[in-house]
Amino acid sequence: MWSVFYFQTDDVGSVFDAADRPAGNYGVSTSYKIPMKGDSVPEEIETDDKLRRIYDADSDGRYDDDQYFVLGDNRDNSLDSRFWGTIPRRLIDGRPIMIYWSVGQSVSGAESTRWDRVFVKLH
């Protein structure tokens, strides 16, 4: 089980506000189990046609694939599983091959390129 940060938008219709920044509240959920193939889908998926096609296409009330909790490469500014939930394995097409750019932030808030990480190949 993992403690997961979740995001709840202030405006149900939009994740972004006028400044193009996320508008809403972060919080910590209780322990969260990443669903696996065969686990029961929650009612919110079962009653939503779009979500059911993604997670339970055969409508048997169970996840069709193992699920993955996916984090974006820019933790503080990424729309990832903290926003839209887990992803079925069949929707993951590739693997990262390298770090294209890496920025660090000092205690004072100044940002600078972490040159030792730029273009580093990932295994």
C-alpha positions in Angstrom: 0.0 0.0 0.0 1.2 3.5 -0.8 0.1 6.9 0.4 -0.9 8.9 -2.7 -1.2 12.6 -3.3 -4.4 13.4 -5.0 -5.6 16.6 -6.7 -9.1 18.0 -6.5 -9.9 20.9 -8.8 -11.7 24.0 -7.6 -13.4 24.2 -11.0 -15.0 20.9 -12.1 -14.8 21.9 -15.7 -11.1 22.8 -15.9 -7.9 21.7 -14.3 -6.2 25.1 -15.2 -7.0 28.6 -14.1 -6.3 31.8 -16.0 -2.6 31.8 -15.1 -2.3 28.3 -16.7 -1.5 26.8 -13.3 -3.4 24.0 -11.6 -6.3 25.4 -9.6 -7.3 23.2 -6.7 -6.2 21.5 -3.6 -3.5 18.8 -2.9 -4.0 16.4 -0.1 -2.8 13.0 1.1 -5.2 10.1 0.6 -5.3 7.1 2.8 -3.2 4.1 1.8 -3.9 3.3 -1.9 -3.7 -0.1 -3.5 -2.8 0.0 -7.2 -5.4 -2.2 -8.9 -4.4 -5.4 -10.7 -6.0 -7.3 -13.5 -9.1 -9.0 -12.0 -9.6 -6.6 -9.1 -13.1 -5.1 -8.9 -13.6 -1.7 -10.5 -15.1 1.0 -8.3 -18.6 2.3 -9.0 -17.4 5.5 -10.5 -15.8 3.5 -13.3 -18.6 1.0 -13.6 -21.2 3.8 -14.1 -19.2 6.0 -16.5 -19.2 4.7 -20.1 -15.9 6.4 -21.1 -14.0 5.0 -18.1 -15.6 1.6 -18.4 -14.3 1.3 -22.0 -10.8 2.0 -20.8 -10.7 -0.1 -17.6 -13.5 -2.7 -18.0 -14.2 -3.1 -21.7 -15.9 -6.6 -21.2 -18.2 -5.1 -18.5 -17.5 -7.9 -16.0 -16.9 -5.5 -13.2 -13.2 -6.2 -13.0 -10.1 -4.5 -14.3 -9.1 -5.9 -17.7 -5.3 -5.1 -17.2 -2.8 -4.5 -14.5 -2.8 -0.8 -13.6 0.3 1.5 -13.4 0.6 4.7 -11.3 2.5 7.0 -13.7 4.4 10.1 -12.5 5.4 12.9 -14.8 9.0 14.0 -15.3 8.3 17.4 -13.7 6.9 16.5 -10.3 5.7 20.0 -9.4 4.0 20.7 -12.8 2.9 17.4 -14.3 -0.6 16.1 -15.1 -0.1 12.5 -14.2 -1.7 9.7 -12.2 -2.2 12.1 -9.3 -4.7 13.9 -11.5 -6.2 11.2 -13.7 -5.6 7.9 -11.9 -3.9 4.8 -13.0 -3.2 3.6 -16.5 -3.9 0.2 -18.0 -0.7 -1.6 -19.1 -2.0 -1.9 -22.7 -1.9 1.9 -23.0 1.8 2.2 -22.2 3.7 2.2 -25.5 7.3 2.9 -24.7 10.1 3.4 -22.3 12.1 6.5 -21.5 15.6 6.4 -23.1 17.3 9.5 -21.7 17.0 12.6 -19.6 16.6 15.4 -22.1 16.8 18.3 -19.6 17.1 18.6 -15.8 16.6 21.6 -13.7 17.3 21.9 -10.0 16.1 24.5 -7.5 18.2 25.9 -4.7 17.0 26.6 -1.2 16.5 30.3 -2.2 14.3 29.2 -5.1 16.7 29.9 -7.9 16.6 27.4 -10.8 19.6 26.2 -12.7 20.3 23.4 -15.2 21.8 20.2 -13.7 24.3 19.7 -16.5 25.5 16.4 -15.1 22.0 14.9 -15.8 21.4 16.4 -19.3 21.3 13.7 -22.0 22.0 10.9 -19.5 20.9 7.5 -21.0 18.4 5.5 -18.9 18.5 1.7 -18.7 
